[in-house]
Amino acid sequence: MKGMASIQQKQLEKTAIANPSASIEEIVEAGRKQPKIKQIIVVINDQTDDALTSFAQEQGTDKNDAASQLIASGLTDRGYMAASDERA
């Protein structure tokens, strides 16, 4: 898991928890089948950054994962993504 992004690590952890009887090899294979992670750069103002920092702390995550969660939630709410497509 060392070379994985934190969002990928969390998805792998969810897979392991959802399949407690799965072997390590099966869990690792499921991890390989994860969707590719893309990085984008988003420019935000100080007020938005402060709010994102607060949200991340409340969720027990970092700002990157928090932003990813909020984007996925917003896209799902507006019908651009199915609820099952959320990755974070």
Backbone torsions as a table, in degrees:
resi	resn	phi	psi	omega
1	MET	NA	-4.7	-175.0
2	LYS	-58.3	-41.9	-176.9
3	GLY	-89.7	9.2	-176.4
4	MET	-94.7	148.0	172.0
5	ALA	-68.2	154.9	-176.9
6	SER	-59.9	-33.2	177.8
7	ILE	-66.2	-36.1	177.3
8	GLN	-69.3	-39.7	178.3
9	GLN	-61.8	-42.8	179.9
10	LYS	-64.9	-39.0	178.9
11	GLN	-65.6	-39.4	177.6
12	LEU	-65.0	-40.8	177.4
13	GLU	-62.5	-43.3	177.8
14	LYS	-60.5	-40.7	178.8
15	THR	-62.0	-44.1	-179.7
16	ALA	-64.7	-40.9	-180.0
17	ILE	-68.1	-39.6	-179.2
18	ALA	-70.5	-21.9	-178.3
19	ASN	-128.1	68.4	-174.2
20	PRO	-63.3	-22.3	-179.5
21	SER	-89.5	-3.2	-179.2
22	ALA	-71.3	146.2	177.0
23	SER	-75.1	164.3	178.0
24	ILE	-59.2	-39.9	179.8
25	GLU	-61.8	-40.6	179.4
26	GLU	-66.1	-40.1	179.8
27	ILE	-67.2	-43.0	178.2
28	VAL	-62.2	-41.7	178.7
29	GLU	-63.4	-41.2	176.9
30	ALA	-61.9	-36.5	177.6
31	GLY	-64.3	-34.7	178.2
32	ARG	-68.9	-24.4	-177.4
33	LYS	-87.6	4.1	-180.0
34	GLN	-64.5	153.1	176.3
35	PRO	-64.0	151.5	179.0
36	LYS	-66.8	144.8	179.2
37	ILE	-96.7	133.9	178.2
38	LYS	-116.2	145.0	178.5
39	GLN	-108.7	134.2	174.7
40	ILE	-126.4	161.6	175.6
41	ILE	-111.3	127.1	179.7
42	VAL	-121.5	129.8	179.1
43	VAL	-97.3	124.0	-179.5
44	ILE	-129.9	160.5	178.8
45	ASN	-88.0	174.3	-176.7
46	ASP	-59.6	-41.1	-178.6
47	GLN	-62.8	-43.7	178.8
48	THR	-67.2	-39.0	178.2
49	ASP	-63.1	-42.3	178.0
50	ASP	-62.6	-43.2	179.2
51	ALA	-65.1	-40.9	178.6
52	LEU	-64.4	-40.8	177.5
53	THR	-61.4	-44.9	178.2
54	SER	-62.2	-45.2	178.6
55	PHE	-60.1	-45.7	-179.3
56	ALA	-60.6	-43.2	179.8
57	GLN	-63.7	-42.8	178.9
58	GLU	-63.9	-33.2	-179.5
59	GLN	-85.8	-7.7	-179.0
60	GLY	69.4	38.3	-177.6
61	THR	-138.1	-176.1	176.8
62	ASP	-97.6	173.0	-175.6
63	LYS	-65.7	-33.8	179.0
64	ASN	-62.0	-48.6	179.7
65	ASP	-66.7	-38.6	178.5
66	ALA	-61.5	-45.0	179.1
67	ALA	-63.2	-41.1	178.2
68	SER	-61.3	-43.6	177.8
69	GLN	-60.6	-44.7	-178.2
70	LEU	-67.4	-39.4	177.4
71	ILE	-63.4	-47.9	179.8
72	ALA	-61.0	-42.0	179.1
73	SER	-63.1	-44.2	179.2
74	GLY	-64.3	-41.3	179.0
75	LEU	-67.7	-36.4	177.2
76	THR	-67.0	-46.3	-179.7
77	ASP	-59.5	-31.6	-178.0
78	ARG	-94.6	4.0	174.0
79	GLY	86.0	10.4	179.7
80	TYR	-86.3	-15.0	-179.3
81	MET	-139.8	143.7	172.5
82	ALA	-77.0	149.9	-178.4
83	ALA	-56.1	-34.2	-179.1
84	SER	-73.5	-11.5	179.7
85	ASP	-81.6	-13.0	-177.9
86	GLU	-63.2	133.6	-175.5
87	ARG	-105.7	-20.5	-173.6
88	ALA	-97.8	NA	NA
